Amino acid sequence: MRTLPLVAATIFYEQRESLRRTFESLKDFDLVVAVDGNLVDYPATNDLSSDGSRKLVKLYRNVCLLDRPNLTEEAKRNCYLPYGDPILVVDSDCWVYGDIDLFKRNLPAEPGIYCVKAVNFEGQHHPCPWLIVKPQNFEYYGAHCIMKNKATGEIFRLRGSYERLVKGITVRYDDRLRTREYMTAREVFKIRQLVHERPARDRYH
């Protein structure tokens, strides 16, 4: 059985209630890296969360808070990569359930991007590329959905694959605990984000 610490990572901004659900589901992880900060494309005036999200972090002994404001999403995601091996990436509208011990036993040793079972908004099951083994070998590159293998120079788009599925846990996600204000701002953010991500997305489609 693999004995290395089990680490999860998430980025967030002004998402107290959905974060509470996320952190509760990760209590059995050794470390959760939570990266706070407004994104450059997000329409907000505060650099860091002011809705109580930061106070919530302090209630969980296994959560480490990083302040990284005014970054692009890919730059913000790169901030958690040095903090563990492997790293399970969990968005702030997600929660995890299942057999953690089985998941640990199934963790691969070979560096790469692996999938875990996920359930989307409609309850549909599919794999998501959220497990990173040897994260120091990788970086997000030009867009939050594109990564670069620093050892080989390969640049690739993140895609789900049942052939690289690590069994044991399921990640469930939905937006119902996010505030109306957040969801309205998120629509603006997504439009703006595509502007600077478009070159990378078009090149590595």
CORQUI-V80319 format. One record per residue. N is the residue number from 1. RES is the residue in three letters. SS is DSSP state (helix for helix, strand for strand, loop for the rest). PHI is phi in radians with two decimals (* if undefined). OMEGA is omega in whole degrees, 0 to 359 (999 if undefined). Layout:
BEGIN
N/RES/SS/PHI/OMEGA ; N/RES/SS/PHI/OMEGA
END
This chain:
BEGIN
1/MET/loop/*/179 ; 2/ARG/loop/-1.22/184 ; 3/THR/loop/-1.92/179 ; 4/LEU/loop/-1.15/179 ; 5/PRO/loop/-1.02/178 ; 6/LEU/loop/-1.67/188 ; 7/VAL/strand/-2.07/171 ; 8/ALA/strand/-2.09/181 ; 9/ALA/strand/-2.50/178 ; 10/THR/strand/-2.56/170 ; 11/ILE/strand/-1.93/183 ; 12/PHE/strand/-2.72/171 ; 13/TYR/loop/-2.85/177 ; 14/GLU/loop/0.97/184 ; 15/GLN/loop/-2.42/188 ; 16/ARG/helix/-0.97/188 ; 17/GLU/helix/-1.19/178 ; 18/SER/helix/-1.23/177 ; 19/LEU/helix/-1.13/179 ; 20/ARG/helix/-0.98/178 ; 21/ARG/helix/-1.10/179 ; 22/THR/helix/-1.08/182 ; 23/PHE/helix/-1.11/179 ; 24/GLU/helix/-1.04/182 ; 25/SER/helix/-1.33/184 ; 26/LEU/loop/-1.93/182 ; 27/LYS/loop/-1.09/181 ; 28/ASP/loop/-1.54/175 ; 29/PHE/loop/-1.45/180 ; 30/ASP/loop/-1.23/183 ; 31/LEU/strand/-2.63/172 ; 32/VAL/strand/-2.15/179 ; 33/VAL/strand/-1.67/183 ; 34/ALA/strand/-1.98/186 ; 35/VAL/strand/-1.81/182 ; 36/ASP/strand/-1.69/174 ; 37/GLY/loop/2.55/176 ; 38/ASN/loop/-1.15/175 ; 39/LEU/strand/-1.51/185 ; 40/VAL/loop/-1.06/182 ; 41/ASP/loop/-1.63/185 ; 42/TYR/loop/-1.58/184 ; 43/PRO/loop/-1.37/180 ; 44/ALA/loop/-2.58/182 ; 45/THR/loop/-1.75/181 ; 46/ASN/loop/-1.49/177 ; 47/ASP/loop/-1.25/183 ; 48/LEU/loop/-2.15/183 ; 49/SER/loop/-1.06/179 ; 50/SER/loop/-2.20/185 ; 51/ASP/loop/-1.69/183 ; 52/GLY/loop/1.79/179 ; 53/SER/helix/-1.05/183 ; 54/ARG/helix/-1.23/176 ; 55/LYS/helix/-1.17/179 ; 56/LEU/helix/-1.06/181 ; 57/VAL/helix/-0.96/184 ; 58/LYS/loop/-1.19/179 ; 59/LEU/loop/-1.41/184 ; 60/TYR/loop/-2.02/186 ; 61/ARG/loop/-1.20/182 ; 62/ASN/loop/-1.66/182 ; 63/VAL/strand/-1.77/177 ; 64/CYS/strand/-1.89/183 ; 65/LEU/strand/-1.69/174 ; 66/LEU/strand/-2.02/176 ; 67/ASP/strand/-1.67/182 ; 68/ARG/loop/-2.44/183 ; 69/PRO/loop/-1.42/170 ; 70/ASN/loop/1.05/176 ; 71/LEU/strand/-2.06/168 ; 72/THR/loop/-1.23/182 ; 73/GLU/helix/-1.11/181 ; 74/GLU/helix/-1.15/177 ; 75/ALA/helix/-1.17/178 ; 76/LYS/helix/-1.14/178 ; 77/ARG/helix/-1.19/177 ; 78/ASN/helix/-1.10/183 ; 79/CYS/loop/-1.15/183 ; 80/TYR/loop/-1.57/186 ; 81/LEU/helix/-1.10/180 ; 82/PRO/helix/-1.35/194 ; 83/TYR/helix/-1.68/178 ; 84/GLY/loop/-3.14/175 ; 85/ASP/loop/-2.77/1 ; 86/PRO/loop/-1.42/175 ; 87/ILE/strand/-2.15/172 ; 88/LEU/strand/-1.67/180 ; 89/VAL/strand/-1.53/182 ; 90/VAL/loop/-2.23/178 ; 91/ASP/loop/-1.19/187 ; 92/SER/loop/-1.30/172 ; 93/ASP/loop/-1.85/184 ; 94/CYS/strand/-1.98/167 ; 95/TRP/strand/-2.48/189 ; 96/VAL/strand/-2.04/173 ; 97/TYR/strand/-2.57/180 ; 98/GLY/strand/2.32/184 ; 99/ASP/loop/-1.78/182 ; 100/ILE/helix/-1.09/181 ; 101/ASP/helix/-1.10/177 ; 102/LEU/helix/-1.12/177 ; 103/PHE/helix/-1.02/179 ; 104/LYS/helix/-1.07/181 ; 105/ARG/helix/-1.15/183 ; 106/ASN/helix/-1.58/183 ; 107/LEU/loop/-1.06/181 ; 108/PRO/loop/-1.35/177 ; 109/ALA/loop/-1.66/183 ; 110/GLU/loop/-1.25/178 ; 111/PRO/loop/-0.99/178 ; 112/GLY/strand/2.82/176 ; 113/ILE/strand/-1.84/184 ; 114/TYR/strand/-2.00/182 ; 115/CYS/strand/-1.88/168 ; 116/VAL/strand/-2.18/177 ; 117/LYS/strand/-1.15/180 ; 118/ALA/strand/-2.39/176 ; 119/VAL/strand/-2.16/186 ; 120/ASN/loop/-1.58/185 ; 121/PHE/loop/-1.02/182 ; 122/GLU/loop/-1.58/181 ; 123/GLY/loop/1.42/180 ; 124/GLN/loop/-1.49/180 ; 125/HIS/strand/-1.57/176 ; 126/HIS/strand/-2.86/179 ; 127/PRO/strand/-1.50/176 ; 128/CYS/strand/-2.18/182 ; 129/PRO/strand/-1.40/187 ; 130/TRP/strand/-2.05/180 ; 131/LEU/strand/-1.96/183 ; 132/ILE/strand/-2.01/176 ; 133/VAL/strand/-1.76/189 ; 134/LYS/loop/1.04/184 ; 135/PRO/helix/-1.09/177 ; 136/GLN/helix/-1.19/178 ; 137/ASN/helix/-1.44/189 ; 138/PHE/strand/-2.26/171 ; 139/GLU/strand/-2.64/171 ; 140/TYR/strand/-1.21/194 ; 141/TYR/loop/-2.39/173 ; 142/GLY/loop/1.43/179 ; 143/ALA/loop/-2.85/184 ; 144/HIS/loop/-1.25/181 ; 145/CYS/loop/-1.87/182 ; 146/ILE/strand/-2.23/180 ; 147/MET/strand/-2.24/177 ; 148/LYS/strand/-2.12/171 ; 149/ASN/strand/-1.46/186 ; 150/LYS/loop/-1.20/180 ; 151/ALA/loop/-1.32/185 ; 152/THR/loop/-1.88/184 ; 153/GLY/loop/1.48/180 ; 154/GLU/loop/-1.14/176 ; 155/ILE/strand/-2.05/187 ; 156/PHE/strand/-2.57/177 ; 157/ARG/strand/-1.52/179 ; 158/LEU/loop/-1.23/178 ; 159/ARG/loop/-2.46/177 ; 160/GLY/loop/-1.27/180 ; 161/SER/loop/-2.61/178 ; 162/TYR/helix/-1.19/179 ; 163/GLU/helix/-1.25/181 ; 164/ARG/helix/-2.03/183 ; 165/LEU/strand/-1.49/176 ; 166/VAL/strand/-1.74/188 ; 167/LYS/strand/-1.51/174 ; 168/GLY/strand/2.38/180 ; 169/ILE/strand/-2.25/174 ; 170/THR/strand/-2.24/174 ; 171/VAL/strand/-1.85/179 ; 172/ARG/strand/-1.96/179 ; 173/TYR/strand/-2.45/171 ; 174/ASP/loop/-2.84/187 ; 175/ASP/loop/-1.77/191 ; 176/ARG/loop/-1.22/177 ; 177/LEU/loop/-1.65/176 ; 178/ARG/loop/-1.48/185 ; 179/THR/loop/-1.28/178 ; 180/ARG/helix/-1.08/180 ; 181/GLU/helix/-1.09/179 ; 182/TYR/helix/-1.13/183 ; 183/MET/helix/-1.14/177 ; 184/THR/helix/-1.14/179 ; 185/ALA/helix/-1.14/181 ; 186/ARG/helix/-1.13/178 ; 187/GLU/helix/-1.10/176 ; 188/VAL/helix/-1.12/181 ; 189/PHE/helix/-1.02/183 ; 190/LYS/helix/-1.08/178 ; 191/ILE/helix/-1.14/180 ; 192/ARG/helix/-1.15/183 ; 193/GLN/helix/-1.08/181 ; 194/LEU/helix/-1.10/181 ; 195/VAL/helix/-1.07/182 ; 196/HIS/helix/-1.47/178 ; 197/GLU/helix/-1.52/186 ; 198/ARG/helix/-0.97/180 ; 199/PRO/helix/-1.01/180 ; 200/ALA/helix/-1.21/180 ; 201/ARG/helix/-1.09/181 ; 202/ASP/helix/-1.19/183 ; 203/ARG/helix/-1.32/184 ; 204/TYR/loop/-2.04/183 ; 205/HIS/loop/-1.25/999
END
